[in-house]
């Protein structure tokens, strides 16, 4: 029988279920033993903050499998909330190789949570309903083979009341799949994807005004490479152990500058583990047919796309982002000449590179050890790191489509200090003449004509395309070999 400490908390979303099946023989004695293992393991994670009950999970032997019950009432009460008559259920069945199938995972079809429990005016009143659900998982608690999780939910809705505001959300159909792929070196790749149809939310703001948004369809993909499962579990336990120390310091009126001495060792441990927690990640999300109404205004977008990816290159942070908006519409912009200037497509691909992982880690450790009295010294050290390893902020691509004119470009800025920057950019606009002519017929845009004409004057014309090659060094800016430094703020 595996000890509870061998369970990898990287599958924390299913951790309350995974340890419940460590032997193929389903007997009452083993059920009791597994309950105790689970209690000890969860208590090791959160016991310093939350007093969990003796039986956070109930296991019952039933032929060749276990019946699993997770009463939410006790868990909610431990943090001051009430979740009456709420229990998650499942069946745990053994598979070859100490793997386990968790079938018929069932979240209460009607769930109501209020809190803090016993209050005459609860801060939170949250309820959820699910019409249909199919949730299952295949898990290897040792994480030496593949583990997976699948869920399909229909007709989910939730209502929240908090203070003077609240919200109602709905989703017609939701499907999610995730998989944990061990890499054989104590690490694993985590992959997940999901889709959702007909999502909507109605929000009452604190001032009483409504805000509504809806999405017809959404897709999401995420990948985290080489996650150090053991480090993740250790980090969770360390953070949990820090919470009561921080709470005690706050209650005793200890100044907030710097961490309490007894918490600094734990904070250093977390920072050191974060340094090598994973090797990289990527995610992307696409939303189709988005509608928003708020504060008496509204509009729609046919498609919104967002992406984020990060990793390390040459020991430095390498972060890439992408954002795109298509089909922006609003009834507040009437049909006519002005409507033609609403962008049909906007896309940006920003990038950040150059932050040294090791240097940033050492700076964070010095900040933890600080008592809050040497902020200027820490700032000087941060500036020194910047000079040692300059940061590059770039746009790998920018696209704006106005119909009559299309802009394409990109560039980057290298920052070595607040007053030490260099950079370059290349921009091309196709149809600038048509844009100027079109803007001259729109009263609201005429005041911008002198700027457009001046910009065109610095451009290089090639057929229907106007281009600008921009370089910046020190306090000197060049645009197509024209020195425009005198136009910079603060330059005489």
C-alpha positions as CSV (number, residue, x, y, z in Angstrom):
1,X,0.0,0.0,0.0
2,X,1.4,3.4,-1.0
3,X,1.9,5.9,1.8
4,X,-0.1,9.1,1.3
5,X,3.1,11.1,0.8
6,X,3.8,9.4,-2.5
7,X,0.7,10.9,-4.1
8,X,1.6,13.6,-6.5
9,X,-0.5,16.7,-5.8
10,X,-0.1,17.9,-9.4
11,X,-3.5,16.3,-9.9
12,X,-4.9,18.3,-7.1
13,X,-8.3,18.8,-8.9
14,X,-8.8,15.1,-8.4
15,X,-6.7,14.5,-5.3
16,X,-9.8,14.0,-3.1
17,X,-10.6,11.0,-5.2
18,X,-7.3,9.6,-6.5
19,X,-6.0,8.2,-3.2
20,X,-9.3,6.4,-2.6
21,X,-8.2,3.5,-4.7
22,X,-4.8,2.1,-3.9
23,X,-5.7,-1.6,-3.9
24,X,-7.8,-3.8,-6.1
25,X,-9.5,-5.7,-3.2
26,X,-12.4,-3.6,-2.1
27,X,-12.8,-4.4,1.6
28,X,-14.2,-2.5,4.5
29,X,-10.8,-2.6,6.3
30,X,-9.0,-1.2,3.2
31,X,-11.7,1.5,2.9
32,X,-11.0,2.6,6.4
33,X,-7.2,2.6,5.9
34,X,-7.5,4.6,2.7
35,X,-9.7,7.2,4.5
36,X,-7.0,7.6,7.1
37,X,-4.3,8.1,4.4
38,X,-6.4,10.7,2.7
39,X,-7.1,12.5,5.9
40,X,-3.4,12.6,6.8
41,X,-2.4,13.8,3.3
42,X,-5.0,16.6,3.1
43,X,-4.3,17.6,6.6
44,X,-0.6,17.9,5.6
45,X,-1.6,20.4,2.9
46,X,-4.2,22.6,4.6
47,X,-4.2,21.5,8.3
48,X,-2.3,24.6,9.4
49,X,-5.1,26.8,7.9
50,X,-8.2,24.7,7.8
51,X,-9.3,22.2,10.4
52,X,-10.6,19.3,8.3
53,X,-12.9,16.6,9.7
54,X,-12.0,13.1,10.5
55,X,-13.6,11.8,7.3
56,X,-13.3,14.3,4.5
57,X,-14.0,11.4,2.1
58,X,-16.3,8.5,2.8
59,X,-15.3,5.1,1.2
60,X,-17.5,2.1,1.0
61,X,-16.5,-1.3,-0.4
62,X,-19.0,-2.5,-3.0
63,X,-17.9,-5.7,-4.8
64,X,-15.0,-4.9,-7.1
65,X,-15.1,-1.1,-6.5
66,X,-15.4,1.6,-3.9
67,X,-18.3,4.0,-3.6
68,X,-16.8,7.4,-3.0
69,X,-18.6,10.3,-1.2
70,X,-17.2,13.7,-0.5
71,X,-19.5,15.7,1.8
72,X,-19.1,19.4,1.1
73,X,-20.8,20.5,4.3
74,X,-17.8,19.8,6.5
75,X,-15.3,21.3,4.1
76,X,-17.4,24.4,3.7
77,X,-17.9,24.8,7.5
78,X,-14.1,24.6,8.1
79,X,-13.8,27.9,6.3
80,X,-16.9,29.5,7.6
81,X,-19.4,28.7,4.9
82,X,-22.6,26.5,4.7
83,X,-23.2,23.9,2.0
84,X,-26.1,21.9,3.4
85,X,-26.9,18.5,1.9
86,X,-24.1,18.8,-0.8
87,X,-22.1,15.7,-1.6
88,X,-19.9,14.7,-4.6
89,X,-20.1,11.0,-5.4
90,X,-18.2,8.7,-7.7
91,X,-17.1,5.0,-8.1
92,X,-13.4,4.0,-8.0
93,X,-12.5,0.8,-9.9
94,X,-9.0,-0.8,-10.1
95,X,-7.2,-1.1,-13.5
96,X,-4.0,-2.9,-14.3
97,X,-0.8,-1.3,-13.2
98,X,-2.2,0.3,-10.1
99,X,-4.3,2.6,-12.2
100,X,-7.8,3.5,-11.3
101,X,-11.0,4.5,-13.2
102,X,-13.2,7.1,-11.5
103,X,-16.6,6.8,-13.1
104,X,-19.9,8.5,-12.5
105,X,-18.3,11.5,-10.8
106,X,-21.4,13.5,-9.9
107,X,-21.5,17.1,-8.6
108,X,-24.8,17.9,-6.8
109,X,-27.3,18.8,-9.4
110,X,-28.5,21.6,-7.1
111,X,-25.8,23.3,-4.9
112,X,-26.3,26.2,-2.5
113,X,-23.4,27.8,-0.5
114,X,-23.7,30.7,1.8
115,X,-21.3,32.4,4.2
116,X,-19.8,33.2,6.5
117,X,-22.1,30.6,8.1
118,X,-24.3,31.9,10.9
119,X,-24.1,35.5,9.7
120,X,-27.4,37.5,9.8
121,X,-26.4,39.1,6.4
122,X,-24.2,36.6,4.6
123,X,-21.5,38.1,2.4
124,X,-22.0,35.4,-0.2
125,X,-25.1,33.6,-1.4
126,X,-24.2,31.3,-4.3
127,X,-26.2,28.6,-6.0
128,X,-25.7,26.3,-9.0
129,X,-27.8,23.9,-11.0
130,X,-26.7,21.3,-13.6
131,X,-29.2,19.6,-15.9
132,X,-26.9,16.8,-17.2
133,X,-23.4,15.8,-16.5
134,X,-20.9,13.0,-17.4
135,X,-17.6,13.2,-15.6
136,X,-14.9,10.5,-15.4
137,X,-11.2,10.1,-15.0
138,X,-8.4,7.5,-15.3
139,X,-5.7,8.1,-12.7
140,X,-2.3,6.7,-11.8
141,X,-1.7,8.2,-8.3
142,X,2.1,7.6,-8.8
143,X,2.0,9.6,-12.0
144,X,4.3,7.1,-13.8
145,X,1.7,6.5,-16.5
146,X,-0.8,8.6,-18.3
147,X,-3.8,10.1,-16.3
148,X,-6.8,11.8,-17.9
149,X,-10.0,13.6,-17.0
150,X,-13.1,14.1,-19.1
151,X,-16.3,16.1,-18.5
152,X,-19.4,17.0,-20.4
153,X,-22.0,19.3,-18.8
154,X,-25.3,20.6,-20.1
155,X,-27.6,23.2,-18.7
156,X,-25.4,24.7,-16.1
157,X,-26.5,27.9,-14.4
158,X,-25.3,29.8,-11.3
159,X,-26.4,32.8,-9.3
160,X,-24.3,34.9,-6.9
161,X,-25.4,37.6,-4.5
162,X,-22.6,39.5,-2.8
163,X,-23.1,42.9,-1.1
164,X,-25.1,45.2,-3.3
165,X,-24.1,43.4,-6.5
166,X,-24.5,39.9,-8.0
167,X,-24.6,37.9,-11.2
168,X,-26.4,35.2,-13.1
169,X,-24.4,33.0,-15.5
170,X,-25.5,30.2,-17.9
171,X,-23.8,27.8,-20.2
172,X,-25.8,25.5,-22.5
173,X,-23.1,22.9,-23.2
174,X,-19.5,22.4,-22.0
175,X,-16.9,19.7,-22.8
176,X,-13.5,19.5,-21.3
177,X,-10.6,17.0,-21.6
178,X,-7.2,17.0,-19.9
179,X,-4.3,14.6,-19.8
180,X,-1.1,14.3,-17.7
181,X,1.8,12.8,-19.6
182,X,4.8,11.6,-17.5
183,X,8.1,12.4,-19.1
184,X,10.0,9.8,-17.0
185,X,12.1,12.2,-15.0
186,X,9.7,13.1,-12.2
187,X,8.0,15.6,-14.5
188,X,5.0,15.6,-16.6
189,X,3.4,17.6,-19.5
190,X,-0.2,18.8,-18.8
191,X,-2.5,19.3,-21.7
192,X,-6.1,20.4,-21.8
193,X,-8.8,21.6,-24.1
194,X,-12.4,22.6,-23.8
195,X,-15.3,24.0,-25.7
196,X,-18.4,25.8,-24.6
197,X,-21.7,26.9,-26.3
198,X,-24.1,29.6,-25.5
199,X,-22.5,31.2,-22.5
200,X,-24.1,34.3,-20.9
201,X,-23.8,36.4,-17.8
202,X,-25.9,39.1,-16.3
203,X,-24.1,41.2,-13.7
204,X,-25.5,43.8,-11.3
205,X,-22.8,46.3,-10.5
206,X,-22.2,47.8,-7.1
207,X,-24.0,51.0,-8.3
208,X,-27.0,49.0,-9.4
209,X,-26.4,49.3,-13.1
210,X,-26.6,46.2,-15.2
211,X,-23.9,44.6,-17.4
212,X,-24.6,41.7,-19.8
213,X,-22.4,39.7,-22.0
214,X,-22.8,36.5,-24.1
215,X,-20.6,34.3,-26.2
216,X,-22.0,31.9,-28.8
217,X,-19.0,29.5,-28.8
218,X,-15.7,29.4,-27.1
219,X,-12.7,27.1,-27.5
220,X,-9.6,26.9,-25.2
221,X,-6.4,24.9,-25.4
222,X,-3.6,24.9,-22.8
223,X,-0.3,23.1,-22.4
224,X,2.3,23.2,-19.5
225,X,5.6,21.5,-20.2
226,X,7.8,19.5,-17.8
227,X,5.9,20.3,-14.5
228,X,7.8,19.2,-11.5
229,X,5.0,17.4,-9.6
230,X,6.8,16.9,-6.4
231,X,7.9,20.6,-6.2
232,X,4.3,21.6,-6.8
233,X,3.1,19.6,-3.8
234,X,5.8,20.9,-1.6
235,X,5.1,24.5,-2.7
236,X,1.4,24.1,-1.9
237,X,2.2,22.9,1.6
238,X,4.7,25.6,2.2
239,X,2.3,28.3,1.1
240,X,-0.4,26.9,3.4
241,X,2.0,26.9,6.3
242,X,2.7,30.6,5.6
243,X,-0.9,31.7,5.8
244,X,-1.4,31.5,9.5
245,X,1.9,33.3,10.1
246,X,0.8,36.2,7.8
247,X,-2.7,36.3,9.4
248,X,-1.2,36.4,12.9
249,X,1.1,39.2,11.9
250,X,-1.8,41.2,10.5
251,X,-4.0,40.6,13.6
252,X,-1.2,41.6,15.9
253,X,-0.6,44.9,14.1
254,X,2.8,44.0,12.8
255,X,3.9,46.5,10.2
256,X,3.3,45.3,6.6
257,X,6.7,46.2,5.3
258,X,8.6,43.0,4.8
259,X,7.6,39.5,5.8
260,X,7.6,38.3,9.4
261,X,11.0,36.6,10.1
262,X,9.4,33.2,10.7
263,X,7.8,33.3,7.3
264,X,10.9,34.3,5.3
265,X,12.4,30.8,5.1
266,X,9.1,29.5,3.7
267,X,8.9,32.3,1.2
268,X,12.4,31.7,0.0
269,X,11.6,28.0,-0.5
270,X,8.6,29.0,-2.7
271,X,10.7,31.3,-4.9
272,X,13.4,28.7,-5.4
273,X,10.8,26.1,-6.4
274,X,9.1,28.5,-8.8
275,X,12.3,29.0,-10.6
276,X,12.2,25.4,-12.0
277,X,8.6,24.5,-11.6
278,X,8.0,24.1,-15.4
279,X,9.9,24.6,-18.6
280,X,7.2,26.4,-20.6
281,X,3.5,26.9,-21.3
282,X,1.1,27.9,-24.0
283,X,-2.6,28.7,-24.2
284,X,-5.0,30.0,-26.7
285,X,-8.7,30.9,-26.5
286,X,-11.2,31.9,-29.2
287,X,-14.6,33.4,-28.7
288,X,-17.2,33.7,-31.5
289,X,-20.1,36.1,-31.6
290,X,-19.5,38.1,-28.4
291,X,-22.1,40.7,-27.3
292,X,-21.6,43.2,-24.4
293,X,-24.0,45.7,-22.9
294,X,-23.0,48.0,-20.0
295,X,-23.7,51.4,-18.7
296,X,-26.2,52.1,-21.5
297,X,-23.7,51.2,-24.2
298,X,-23.3,48.0,-26.2
299,X,-21.7,46.3,-29.1
300,X,-20.7,43.0,-30.6
301,X,-17.6,41.3,-31.9
302,X,-17.7,38.4,-34.4
303,X,-14.5,36.9,-33.2
304,X,-12.0,37.4,-30.3
305,X,-8.7,35.4,-30.1
306,X,-6.1,35.5,-27.4
307,X,-2.9,33.5,-27.0
308,X,0.0,33.4,-24.5
309,X,3.1,31.4,-24.5
310,X,6.2,31.5,-22.4
311,X,9.4,29.7,-21.6
312,X,13.1,30.3,-21.1
313,X,15.8,30.9,-23.7
314,X,19.4,31.3,-22.7
315,X,18.3,31.4,-19.1
316,X,15.9,34.4,-19.8
317,X,12.2,34.8,-19.8
318,X,10.7,34.6,-23.4
319,X,7.1,35.6,-23.4
320,X,4.8,35.9,-26.4
321,X,1.2,37.1,-26.7
322,X,-1.3,37.4,-29.5
323,X,-4.6,39.3,-29.5
324,X,-7.1,39.7,-32.4
325,X,-10.5,41.2,-32.8
326,X,-12.7,40.8,-35.9
327,X,-16.1,42.3,-36.8
328,X,-16.5,45.1,-34.3
329,X,-20.0,46.5,-34.4
330,X,-22.1,48.9,-32.3
331,X,-25.5,50.4,-32.8
332,X,-24.1,53.6,-31.4
333,X,-22.2,54.1,-34.6
334,X,-24.8,54.6,-37.3
335,X,-24.5,53.6,-40.9
336,X,-22.6,56.2,-42.9
337,X,-19.1,57.5,-43.5
338,X,-18.1,57.3,-39.8
339,X,-19.1,53.7,-39.6
340,X,-16.6,52.9,-42.4
341,X,-13.8,53.8,-40.0
342,X,-14.7,51.1,-37.5
343,X,-11.8,48.6,-37.7
344,X,-12.7,45.3,-39.3
345,X,-9.7,43.6,-38.0
346,X,-7.1,44.4,-35.3
347,X,-4.3,42.1,-34.3
348,X,-1.3,42.5,-32.1
349,X,1.6,40.2,-31.2
350,X,3.6,41.7,-28.3
351,X,6.8,40.0,-27.0
352,X,9.0,40.3,-23.9
353,X,12.5,38.8,-23.7
354,X,15.5,39.3,-21.6
355,X,14.5,39.0,-17.9
356,X,17.2,36.8,-16.4
357,X,15.4,34.0,-14.4
358,X,18.4,33.6,-12.1
359,X,18.9,37.3,-11.5
360,X,15.2,37.8,-10.9
361,X,15.2,34.9,-8.4
362,X,18.1,36.4,-6.5
363,X,16.5,39.8,-6.4
364,X,13.3,38.3,-5.1
365,X,15.2,36.5,-2.3
366,X,16.9,39.7,-1.3
367,X,13.5,41.4,-1.2
368,X,12.2,38.6,1.1
369,X,15.1,39.1,3.4
370,X,14.5,42.8,3.5
371,X,12.8,44.4,6.5
372,X,11.2,47.0,4.3
373,X,13.7,49.7,5.1
374,X,15.9,49.5,2.0
375,X,13.5,49.9,-0.8
376,X,15.8,52.3,-2.6
377,X,18.6,49.8,-2.4
378,X,16.4,47.1,-4.0
379,X,15.4,49.5,-6.8
380,X,19.1,50.2,-7.5
381,X,19.8,46.5,-7.6
382,X,16.9,46.0,-10.1
383,X,18.2,48.8,-12.3
384,X,21.7,47.2,-12.2
385,X,20.2,43.9,-13.3
386,X,18.5,45.7,-16.2
387,X,21.8,47.1,-17.3
388,X,23.4,43.7,-17.0
389,X,20.7,42.0,-19.0
390,X,18.7,44.5,-21.1
391,X,15.0,43.7,-21.7
392,X,13.5,43.7,-25.2
393,X,9.9,44.6,-25.7
394,X,8.6,44.0,-29.2
395,X,5.7,43.7,-31.5
396,X,6.2,40.8,-33.8
397,X,3.2,42.0,-35.8
398,X,0.5,44.6,-35.8
399,X,-2.4,44.6,-38.2
400,X,-5.3,47.1,-38.6
401,X,-7.8,46.8,-41.4
402,X,-10.1,49.8,-42.0
403,X,-11.4,48.6,-45.3
404,X,-10.0,51.5,-47.4
405,X,-6.6,51.2,-45.7
406,X,-4.6,48.4,-44.1
407,X,-1.7,48.8,-41.7
408,X,1.0,46.2,-41.1
409,X,4.1,46.5,-39.0
410,X,6.4,45.4,-36.2
411,X,9.4,46.4,-34.2
412,X,11.1,46.3,-30.8
413,X,12.6,48.4,-28.1
414,X,15.7,47.4,-26.1
415,X,15.6,48.8,-22.6
416,X,18.8,48.9,-20.5
417,X,17.7,51.7,-18.2
418,X,15.0,54.3,-17.8
419,X,17.1,56.7,-19.9
420,X,18.8,54.1,-22.1
421,X,16.6,52.7,-24.9
422,X,17.1,51.8,-28.5
423,X,14.6,50.5,-31.0
424,X,13.4,50.1,-34.5
425,X,10.1,49.6,-36.3
426,X,8.8,49.1,-39.9
427,X,5.3,50.2,-40.8
428,X,3.4,49.9,-44.1
429,X,0.0,51.4,-44.9
430,X,-1.8,50.3,-48.0
431,X,-4.4,52.8,-49.2
432,X,-3.3,55.9,-47.2
433,X,-4.4,58.3,-49.9
434,X,-7.9,56.7,-50.0
435,X,-8.1,57.0,-46.2
436,X,-7.2,60.7,-46.2
437,X,-9.8,61.4,-48.9
438,X,-12.4,59.4,-47.0
439,X,-11.6,61.2,-43.7
440,X,-11.9,64.6,-45.4
441,X,-15.6,63.9,-46.0
442,X,-16.3,63.0,-42.3
443,X,-16.9,66.1,-40.1
444,X,-15.8,64.2,-36.9
445,X,-12.4,63.3,-38.5
446,X,-11.4,66.5,-40.3
447,X,-9.4,67.7,-37.3
448,X,-7.1,64.7,-37.7
449,X,-6.3,65.5,-41.4
450,X,-3.2,67.6,-40.7
451,X,-1.7,64.8,-38.8
452,X,-2.4,62.2,-41.5
453,X,-1.0,64.5,-44.2
454,X,2.2,65.2,-42.1
455,X,2.7,61.4,-41.5
456,X,2.3,60.8,-45.2
457,X,5.0,63.4,-45.9
458,X,7.6,61.4,-44.0
459,X,6.6,58.2,-45.7
460,X,8.2,56.4,-48.6
461,X,5.7,55.8,-51.5
462,X,5.8,52.7,-53.5
463,X,2.6,52.3,-55.6
464,X,-0.4,52.2,-53.2
465,X,1.9,51.5,-50.2
466,X,3.4,54.1,-47.9
467,X,6.2,52.8,-45.6
468,X,8.2,54.2,-42.7
469,X,11.4,52.8,-41.4
470,X,11.9,54.1,-37.8
471,X,15.0,53.9,-35.6
472,X,15.6,55.3,-32.2
473,X,19.0,55.5,-30.4
474,X,19.5,57.6,-27.3
475,X,17.6,60.8,-28.0
476,X,17.8,60.6,-31.8
477,X,14.8,59.3,-33.8
478,X,15.1,58.8,-37.6
479,X,12.1,58.2,-39.9
480,X,13.2,57.2,-43.4
481,X,16.5,59.0,-43.0
482,X,14.7,62.2,-41.7
483,X,15.9,63.3,-38.3
484,X,12.8,64.0,-36.2
485,X,14.6,64.3,-32.8
486,X,13.5,67.9,-32.3
487,X,9.9,66.7,-32.2
488,X,10.5,64.5,-29.1
489,X,9.2,65.8,-25.8
490,X,11.9,67.4,-23.7
491,X,14.3,67.7,-26.6
492,X,15.4,71.3,-27.6
